């Protein structure tokens, strides 16, 4: 009898304990963290510290629970190792630090010249950081641009949109972290990043940064970046101003040119020959200096010749500078040679391979009038 009572009491106690502990296991929000207790850095800036080998990492975040379009909050940390600087930022934060929402990484000029491979290696190993964030180079210190150019959350999202859309609609490239690292590890490829600065209280793209693998070699202005785009991209568009003589008249014209690129590598007697073909379809936008009542068909040939000559001149000048001064294949051609001739793969990143390559540029232009484009 006594044993039965003991068993019943034990069952009652076990049932009560189970009922009391059930809410702890069934409630999914017992350890929830509110927005006000989490810091989501959306923008990172990477600079070389003044007079030191350390990196200066600046993080920008926003407290959205405070107001609809809040001002930015900034924090910074300095260390010789990028990962330790990020760890210092996380430790110094009053809230829980989650880096999975990073949208953009801005790299200062000096940091870009010194190389980004250690940073990229850590980013690849960090499970929180996404691979789709946009990257850009600032001609100066990234921290300065962040402090002066990003005024609120809306301006940050405008910057991200600008960096993402330029690769689609403009002659300045767009670069995500995935794009950057793919070009670093692919033989014969080198990354290109947009260059940004502040103009009239707005952050704008002003050119392109050319890298030799993970180290920046040169920054191009908008005109050279446009030539880079038409030689590097499979498809591109450019506004082309022309000035040429025709029948004793000085003709000024503006053309909108859609271009398609093809690359033909050929290995002949141990020398690599690289032919770049540009197929240009030009549309007349503006014309000046032409005698009145000139028939359209009389304009076709001189305008086609002018487009061909101008594109050939710009392209050949760019290729010569690329080989002799920058010594880096920034037009993304040598990888085609590696695909066709596997024995060249191990030599594609050697500067001497680029120097010994013989480039030829061919341009085939076609003029379309407005009534022919409909």
C-alpha positions as CSV (number, residue, x, y, z in Angstrom):
1,X,0.0,0.0,0.0
2,X,2.8,2.4,1.0
3,X,4.6,1.6,-2.2
4,X,1.6,2.4,-4.3
5,X,1.2,5.7,-2.6
6,X,4.8,6.5,-3.2
7,X,4.5,5.7,-6.9
8,X,1.4,7.8,-7.2
9,X,3.1,10.8,-5.5
10,X,6.2,10.4,-7.7
11,X,4.0,10.4,-10.8
12,X,2.1,13.5,-9.6
13,X,5.4,15.3,-8.9
14,X,6.8,14.3,-12.4
15,X,3.6,15.4,-14.1
16,X,3.7,18.8,-12.3
17,X,7.4,19.3,-13.2
18,X,6.7,18.4,-16.8
19,X,3.8,20.9,-17.0
20,X,5.9,23.6,-15.4
21,X,8.8,23.1,-17.7
22,X,6.8,22.8,-20.9
23,X,6.5,26.6,-21.5
24,X,10.3,26.8,-21.5
25,X,10.6,24.3,-24.3
26,X,7.5,25.2,-26.3
27,X,7.9,29.0,-26.2
28,X,10.0,30.0,-29.3
29,X,10.7,33.6,-28.2
30,X,12.1,33.1,-24.7
31,X,15.5,34.1,-25.9
32,X,14.4,36.6,-28.6
33,X,16.6,39.7,-29.2
34,X,14.8,42.9,-30.2
35,X,15.9,45.3,-32.9
36,X,17.1,47.8,-30.3
37,X,19.5,45.1,-28.9
38,X,21.1,44.2,-32.3
39,X,23.7,46.2,-34.4
40,X,23.5,45.5,-38.1
41,X,26.5,47.2,-39.9
42,X,25.4,48.0,-43.4
43,X,28.6,49.8,-44.7
44,X,32.2,49.0,-44.0
45,X,35.1,51.2,-44.9
46,X,38.7,49.9,-45.1
47,X,41.7,52.3,-44.9
48,X,45.4,52.1,-44.2
49,X,46.1,53.7,-40.8
50,X,48.1,56.9,-40.8
51,X,51.8,56.1,-40.7
52,X,51.3,52.5,-39.7
53,X,50.8,49.1,-41.2
54,X,47.5,48.6,-39.4
55,X,44.1,48.7,-41.1
56,X,41.5,51.1,-40.0
57,X,38.0,49.6,-40.3
58,X,35.0,51.9,-40.1
59,X,31.5,50.5,-39.7
60,X,28.2,52.4,-40.3
61,X,24.9,51.3,-38.9
62,X,21.5,52.8,-38.3
63,X,19.0,52.5,-35.4
64,X,15.8,52.1,-37.3
65,X,13.6,51.8,-34.2
66,X,14.4,55.4,-33.3
67,X,13.0,57.2,-36.4
68,X,12.0,56.5,-40.0
69,X,15.1,57.8,-41.7
70,X,17.7,57.9,-38.9
71,X,21.2,59.5,-39.1
72,X,24.1,57.1,-39.4
73,X,26.0,55.8,-36.4
74,X,29.7,55.1,-36.9
75,X,32.3,53.0,-35.1
76,X,35.9,52.2,-35.9
77,X,38.7,49.9,-34.9
78,X,42.3,49.5,-35.8
79,X,44.5,46.4,-36.1
80,X,47.1,44.8,-38.3
81,X,44.7,42.0,-39.1
82,X,41.3,42.7,-40.7
83,X,39.6,40.0,-38.7
84,X,40.8,41.3,-35.4
85,X,39.6,44.8,-36.2
86,X,36.1,43.3,-36.9
87,X,36.3,41.5,-33.6
88,X,37.2,44.7,-31.8
89,X,34.1,46.4,-33.3
90,X,31.9,43.5,-32.2
91,X,33.3,43.5,-28.7
92,X,33.1,47.3,-28.3
93,X,29.4,47.3,-29.4
94,X,26.8,47.6,-26.6
95,X,24.5,45.3,-28.6
96,X,24.8,42.0,-30.4
97,X,26.8,42.4,-33.6
98,X,25.5,40.8,-36.8
99,X,27.5,41.4,-40.0
100,X,25.2,39.5,-42.3
101,X,23.5,42.7,-43.5
102,X,26.5,44.4,-45.0
103,X,25.5,46.0,-48.3
104,X,28.7,47.8,-49.4
105,X,32.4,47.8,-48.7
106,X,34.4,50.9,-49.6
107,X,38.2,50.6,-49.9
108,X,40.5,53.5,-49.5
109,X,43.1,54.2,-52.2
110,X,46.1,53.2,-50.1
111,X,44.5,50.0,-48.8
112,X,43.6,49.0,-52.4
113,X,47.2,49.5,-53.5
114,X,48.5,47.3,-50.7
115,X,46.4,44.4,-51.6
116,X,43.0,43.0,-50.5
117,X,43.7,39.2,-50.5
118,X,44.0,38.9,-46.6
119,X,40.7,40.7,-46.3
120,X,39.0,38.7,-49.0
121,X,40.3,35.4,-47.5
122,X,38.7,36.3,-44.1
123,X,35.4,37.4,-45.8
124,X,35.2,34.0,-47.5
125,X,35.6,32.2,-44.2
126,X,33.1,34.4,-42.2
127,X,29.8,32.6,-42.3
128,X,27.9,35.8,-41.5
129,X,29.2,38.0,-44.4
130,X,27.4,37.6,-47.7
131,X,29.2,37.4,-51.0
132,X,26.8,39.7,-52.8
133,X,27.8,43.1,-51.3
134,X,29.0,45.8,-53.6
135,X,32.6,47.0,-53.6
136,X,34.1,50.3,-54.7
137,X,37.3,52.3,-54.3
138,X,37.5,55.9,-53.1
139,X,40.3,58.2,-54.2
140,X,41.2,59.0,-50.7
141,X,40.1,57.6,-47.4
142,X,36.9,55.6,-47.2
143,X,36.2,56.9,-43.7
144,X,36.1,60.5,-45.0
145,X,33.6,59.6,-47.7
146,X,31.4,57.8,-45.2
147,X,31.4,60.7,-42.8
148,X,30.7,63.4,-45.4
149,X,28.8,61.6,-48.1
150,X,26.4,59.4,-46.2
151,X,23.9,61.6,-44.4
152,X,21.1,59.2,-43.7
153,X,19.8,55.7,-44.5
154,X,18.3,56.8,-47.8
155,X,21.6,58.1,-49.1
156,X,23.2,54.7,-48.2
157,X,20.6,52.8,-50.3
158,X,21.1,55.3,-53.1
159,X,24.8,54.5,-53.1
160,X,24.2,50.8,-53.2
161,X,21.7,51.2,-56.0
162,X,24.2,53.4,-58.0
163,X,26.9,50.8,-57.6
164,X,24.7,47.9,-58.7
165,X,23.0,49.6,-61.6
166,X,26.2,51.1,-63.2
167,X,27.3,47.7,-64.4
168,X,24.0,47.3,-66.4
169,X,23.5,50.8,-67.9
170,X,26.7,52.8,-67.7
171,X,30.3,52.4,-68.9
172,X,31.6,52.1,-65.4
173,X,31.7,48.5,-64.0
174,X,29.8,47.1,-61.1
175,X,31.7,44.8,-58.8
176,X,30.3,42.5,-56.0
177,X,32.7,40.6,-53.7
178,X,31.9,37.5,-55.7
179,X,33.0,39.2,-59.0
180,X,36.2,40.5,-57.3
181,X,37.2,37.1,-56.0
182,X,36.3,35.2,-59.2
183,X,38.6,37.4,-61.2
184,X,41.4,37.1,-58.6
185,X,41.5,33.3,-58.7
186,X,40.8,32.9,-62.5
187,X,44.0,32.7,-64.6
188,X,44.1,35.6,-67.1
189,X,41.5,37.7,-65.3
190,X,41.9,40.8,-63.2
191,X,39.2,42.7,-61.2
192,X,37.8,46.1,-62.0
193,X,36.0,48.2,-59.4
194,X,34.1,51.5,-59.7
195,X,35.8,54.6,-58.3
196,X,33.5,56.9,-56.3
197,X,33.7,60.4,-54.8
198,X,31.4,63.1,-53.4
199,X,30.1,65.8,-55.8
200,X,27.4,68.3,-54.9
201,X,26.5,66.4,-51.7
202,X,26.1,63.2,-53.6
203,X,28.2,60.1,-54.0
204,X,28.8,59.5,-57.7
205,X,30.9,57.1,-59.8
206,X,33.7,58.9,-61.6
207,X,35.8,56.1,-63.1
208,X,37.2,52.6,-62.7
209,X,40.0,51.1,-60.7
210,X,42.2,48.5,-62.4
211,X,43.6,45.7,-60.3
212,X,46.4,43.2,-60.9
213,X,44.8,40.4,-59.0
214,X,44.2,41.8,-55.5
215,X,46.3,45.0,-55.8
216,X,45.1,48.2,-57.5
217,X,47.4,49.3,-60.3
218,X,45.8,52.5,-61.7
219,X,42.6,54.5,-61.4
220,X,41.0,55.6,-64.7
221,X,38.9,58.7,-65.4
222,X,35.5,58.5,-67.0
223,X,36.8,58.7,-70.5
224,X,39.3,55.9,-70.1
225,X,36.7,53.9,-68.2
226,X,34.4,54.2,-71.2
227,X,37.1,52.8,-73.5
228,X,37.8,50.0,-71.0
229,X,34.1,49.1,-71.1
230,X,33.9,48.8,-74.8
231,X,37.0,46.7,-75.0
232,X,36.2,44.5,-71.9
233,X,32.4,44.0,-72.0
234,X,30.7,41.7,-74.5
235,X,28.1,44.4,-74.9
236,X,28.4,48.1,-74.2
237,X,27.0,51.5,-75.2
238,X,28.9,54.8,-75.6
239,X,28.1,58.4,-76.5
240,X,30.7,59.3,-79.1
241,X,31.5,62.9,-80.1
242,X,33.0,63.3,-83.5
243,X,34.8,66.1,-85.3
244,X,35.9,65.4,-88.9
245,X,36.3,67.1,-92.3
246,X,34.0,66.4,-95.2
247,X,33.9,68.2,-98.5
248,X,35.7,71.2,-97.1
249,X,33.4,71.4,-94.1
250,X,34.1,70.7,-90.4
251,X,31.4,68.3,-89.2
252,X,30.5,67.9,-85.6
253,X,28.3,65.0,-84.6
254,X,27.3,63.0,-81.5
255,X,26.6,59.3,-82.0
256,X,25.1,56.7,-79.7
257,X,27.0,53.5,-80.4
258,X,26.0,50.0,-79.3
259,X,28.9,47.7,-79.4
260,X,29.5,43.9,-79.4
261,X,32.9,42.5,-78.8
262,X,34.4,39.2,-79.9
263,X,37.9,37.9,-79.1
264,X,39.9,35.6,-81.3
265,X,43.2,34.2,-79.9
266,X,45.8,32.5,-82.2
267,X,49.1,31.0,-81.2
268,X,51.5,31.3,-84.1
269,X,55.2,30.3,-84.0
270,X,55.1,30.6,-80.2
271,X,53.7,34.1,-80.3
272,X,50.2,34.9,-79.1
273,X,48.1,37.0,-81.4
274,X,44.9,38.5,-80.0
275,X,42.3,40.0,-82.3
276,X,39.5,42.1,-80.8
277,X,36.6,42.6,-83.1
278,X,34.1,45.4,-82.4
279,X,30.7,45.4,-84.2
280,X,29.3,49.0,-83.8
281,X,25.8,50.1,-84.6
282,X,25.7,53.9,-84.4
283,X,22.7,56.2,-84.3
284,X,23.0,59.9,-85.0
285,X,22.0,62.0,-82.1
286,X,23.2,65.5,-83.0
287,X,24.8,67.0,-86.2
288,X,26.4,70.3,-86.9
289,X,28.3,71.9,-89.8
290,X,26.5,69.9,-92.5
291,X,25.2,71.9,-95.5
292,X,21.4,72.1,-95.5
293,X,19.3,69.7,-97.7
294,X,22.1,67.1,-97.6
295,X,20.5,63.7,-98.3
296,X,20.8,61.1,-95.6
297,X,22.6,58.6,-97.8
298,X,25.4,61.0,-98.4
299,X,26.0,61.1,-94.6
300,X,26.2,57.4,-94.1
301,X,29.7,56.6,-95.4
302,X,31.5,59.6,-93.9
303,X,29.9,59.1,-90.5
304,X,30.7,55.3,-90.6
305,X,34.3,56.1,-91.4
306,X,34.5,58.7,-88.6
307,X,33.0,56.2,-86.1
308,X,35.5,53.5,-87.2
309,X,38.5,55.8,-87.0
310,X,37.6,57.2,-83.6
311,X,36.9,53.8,-82.0
312,X,40.1,52.4,-83.6
313,X,42.2,55.3,-82.4
314,X,40.8,55.2,-78.8
315,X,41.1,51.4,-78.6
316,X,44.6,51.1,-79.9
317,X,45.9,53.9,-77.6
318,X,44.3,52.1,-74.6
319,X,45.8,48.7,-75.5
320,X,49.2,50.2,-75.9
321,X,49.1,51.9,-72.6
322,X,47.8,48.7,-71.0
323,X,50.7,46.7,-72.3
324,X,53.5,49.2,-71.8
325,X,52.6,51.2,-68.7
326,X,50.0,49.3,-66.6
327,X,51.3,45.8,-67.6
328,X,48.0,44.2,-66.7
329,X,45.3,42.6,-68.9
330,X,42.3,44.7,-67.8
331,X,40.2,44.0,-71.0
332,X,39.7,40.3,-70.1
333,X,41.2,38.7,-73.2
334,X,44.0,36.4,-72.0
335,X,41.5,34.0,-70.4
336,X,40.2,33.2,-73.9
337,X,43.8,32.2,-74.9
338,X,43.9,29.9,-71.9
339,X,40.6,28.2,-72.9
340,X,41.9,27.6,-76.4
341,X,45.5,26.7,-75.6
342,X,45.6,24.9,-72.2
343,X,49.5,24.9,-72.2
344,X,49.3,28.7,-71.7
345,X,47.3,28.7,-68.5
346,X,50.3,28.7,-66.2
347,X,51.7,31.8,-68.0
348,X,48.6,33.9,-68.3
349,X,49.3,36.0,-65.2
350,X,53.0,36.6,-66.1
351,X,53.4,40.3,-67.2
352,X,55.8,39.1,-69.9
353,X,53.0,37.1,-71.5
354,X,51.0,40.3,-71.9
355,X,54.0,42.3,-73.1
356,X,54.7,39.7,-75.8
357,X,51.1,39.4,-77.0
358,X,50.4,41.1,-80.3
359,X,47.0,42.8,-80.3
360,X,44.9,43.8,-83.3
361,X,41.7,45.8,-83.2
362,X,39.1,45.6,-86.0
363,X,36.0,47.8,-86.0
364,X,33.0,47.3,-88.2
365,X,30.6,50.2,-88.0
366,X,27.0,50.5,-89.3
367,X,25.0,53.7,-89.2
368,X,21.3,53.6,-88.4
369,X,19.1,56.6,-88.9
370,X,16.1,57.1,-86.6
371,X,13.6,55.8,-89.1
372,X,15.7,52.6,-89.4
373,X,15.7,51.8,-85.7
374,X,12.0,51.6,-85.2
